[in-house]
Amino acid sequence: MKGFLVEQWLNGPEDLVLKNNVPVPVPRKGQVLVQVKAAGLNFFDTLMIQGRYQIKPPFPFIPGAEFAGVVVQSTVPQFAPGDRVFGSGSAFAQMITASAADMLPMPDAMSFEEAAGIYITYPTSYAGLVLRGQLKAGEYCLVHAAAGGVGIAAVQIAKALGAIVVATAGSAEKLQVVKGYGADYCINYNDKDWVEQVKKVTQGRGADVVYDPVGLVEERRCH
């Protein structure tokens, strides 16, 4: 089968090579064999292939963490061949094995492309905003790096909760993307006065909840 196989640490995604002879994996007990229809691409995936992530798989490994596809073979009763599923696993190949515990059935109305970007990014943002931040309707939520995967998820979740979203990104193009996902205010974090801009749009009160997936050190000055 075809797949991306990492056999040594790479400089970046541009060094990935598509292999045509990757063996089809055999599912072990508790696993499911899935034909991948779509895969998500996250920033940590690029760190993983560079050896810069906290988890370093042994060589060789298939990168990618989020997938959506169709079950081909199952060792568990909750999934059967033909089921549409999404989850977490080595996603950048035509066929992959994944633990049944790391998968969910896809809603009928959801496309493979939509499902492939949900399993990691949305629970991450939900946990940060709801379980940790306890964001409430009417509060100001500052989302840094809002044009990335978890950033877009955070914007959507915050809006669904009724919050006022102040989103930052590093270019006009990215800010336009964020605006399209519902952000109320969009600010370029490369502007020297972006902190003052945040204070201005929040009428001097600052943000009630700051969601920062990239570690902008000046965030403490915004709430």
HUCORFEN-V24126 format. One record per residue. RES is the residue in three letters. SS is DSSP state (@ for helix, = for strand, . for the rest). PHI is phi in radians with two decimals (none if undefined). Layout:
# HUCORFEN-V24126
RES/SS/PHI
RES/SS/PHI
This chain:
# HUCORFEN-V24126
MET/./none
LYS/./-1.59
GLY/=/-3.07
PHE/=/-1.59
LEU/./-2.10
VAL/=/-1.69
GLU/./-1.94
GLN/./-2.80
TRP/./-1.13
LEU/./-1.91
ASN/./-1.33
GLY/./3.07
PRO/@/-1.02
GLU/@/-1.13
ASP/@/-1.60
LEU/./-1.15
VAL/./-2.14
LEU/=/-1.36
LYS/=/-1.64
ASN/./-1.79
ASN/./-2.23
VAL/./-1.31
PRO/./-1.10
VAL/./-1.24
PRO/./-1.23
VAL/./-1.89
PRO/./-1.19
ARG/./-1.53
LYS/./-1.01
GLY/./1.54
GLN/=/-1.97
VAL/=/-2.30
LEU/=/-1.61
VAL/=/-2.17
GLN/=/-1.50
VAL/=/-1.32
LYS/=/-1.83
ALA/=/-2.72
ALA/=/-2.35
GLY/=/-1.49
LEU/./-2.20
ASN/./-2.04
PHE/@/-1.04
PHE/@/-1.18
ASP/@/-1.12
THR/@/-1.22
LEU/@/-1.16
MET/@/-1.05
ILE/@/-1.30
GLN/@/-1.62
GLY/./1.33
ARG/./-1.85
TYR/./-1.65
GLN/./-1.17
ILE/./-1.73
LYS/./-2.15
PRO/./-1.14
PRO/./-1.23
PHE/./-1.32
PRO/./-1.40
PHE/=/-2.50
ILE/./-1.66
PRO/./-1.36
GLY/./1.70
ALA/./-2.12
GLU/=/-2.18
PHE/=/-2.52
ALA/=/-2.47
GLY/=/-3.04
VAL/=/-2.13
VAL/=/-1.18
VAL/=/-1.81
GLN/=/-2.57
SER/=/-2.37
THR/./-1.90
VAL/./-2.21
PRO/./-1.29
GLN/./-1.37
PHE/./-2.25
ALA/./-2.27
PRO/./-0.92
GLY/./1.72
ASP/./-1.15
ARG/=/-1.57
VAL/=/-2.38
PHE/=/-2.47
GLY/=/3.07
SER/=/-2.11
GLY/./3.12
SER/./-1.32
ALA/./-1.50
PHE/./-1.53
ALA/=/-2.71
GLN/./-1.22
MET/=/-2.29
ILE/=/-2.41
THR/=/-1.85
ALA/=/-2.50
SER/=/-1.17
ALA/@/-1.05
ALA/@/-1.24
ASP/@/-1.85
MET/=/-2.35
LEU/=/-2.43
PRO/=/-1.26
MET/./-1.44
PRO/./-1.05
ASP/./-1.03
ALA/./-1.45
MET/./-1.63
SER/./-1.43
PHE/@/-1.09
GLU/@/-1.11
GLU/@/-1.16
ALA/@/-1.16
ALA/./-1.18
GLY/./-1.90
ILE/./-1.85
TYR/./-1.04
ILE/./-1.78
THR/@/-1.15
TYR/@/-1.25
PRO/@/-1.08
THR/@/-1.07
SER/@/-1.23
TYR/@/-1.09
ALA/@/-1.08
GLY/@/-1.17
LEU/@/-1.43
VAL/@/-1.66
LEU/@/-1.28
ARG/@/-1.63
GLY/./-1.39
GLN/./0.87
LEU/./-1.10
LYS/./-2.16
ALA/./-1.00
GLY/./1.55
GLU/./-1.42
TYR/=/-1.53
CYS/=/-2.06
LEU/=/-1.66
VAL/=/-1.97
HIS/./-1.45
ALA/./0.85
ALA/./-1.27
ALA/./-1.55
GLY/./-1.45
GLY/@/-1.05
VAL/@/-1.22
GLY/@/-1.16
ILE/@/-1.08
ALA/@/-1.05
ALA/@/-1.12
VAL/@/-1.05
GLN/@/-1.15
ILE/@/-1.16
ALA/@/-1.07
LYS/@/-1.14
ALA/@/-1.10
LEU/./-1.43
GLY/./1.58
ALA/./-1.42
ILE/=/-1.68
VAL/=/-1.74
VAL/=/-1.87
ALA/=/-1.95
THR/=/-2.05
ALA/=/-2.73
GLY/./-1.76
SER/./-2.72
ALA/@/-1.11
GLU/@/-1.10
LYS/@/-1.16
LEU/@/-1.12
GLN/@/-1.14
VAL/@/-1.07
VAL/@/-1.09
LYS/@/-1.04
GLY/@/-1.16
TYR/./-1.63
GLY/./1.94
ALA/./-1.07
ASP/./-1.38
TYR/=/-2.34
CYS/=/-2.17
ILE/=/-2.31
ASN/=/-1.44
TYR/./-1.28
ASN/./-1.45
ASP/./-1.17
LYS/./-1.11
ASP/./-1.82
TRP/@/-1.10
VAL/@/-1.13
GLU/@/-1.15
GLN/@/-1.12
VAL/@/-1.09
LYS/@/-1.11
LYS/@/-1.18
VAL/@/-1.25
THR/./-1.65
GLN/./1.02
GLY/./1.50
ARG/./-1.48
GLY/./1.40
ALA/./-1.43
ASP/./-1.37
VAL/=/-2.33
VAL/=/-1.95
TYR/=/-1.92
ASP/./-2.23
PRO/./-1.43
VAL/./-2.09
GLY/./1.39
LEU/./-1.30
VAL/@/-1.18
GLU/@/-1.48
GLU/@/-1.00
ARG/@/-1.09
ARG/@/-1.49
CYS/@/-1.87
HIS/./-2.56
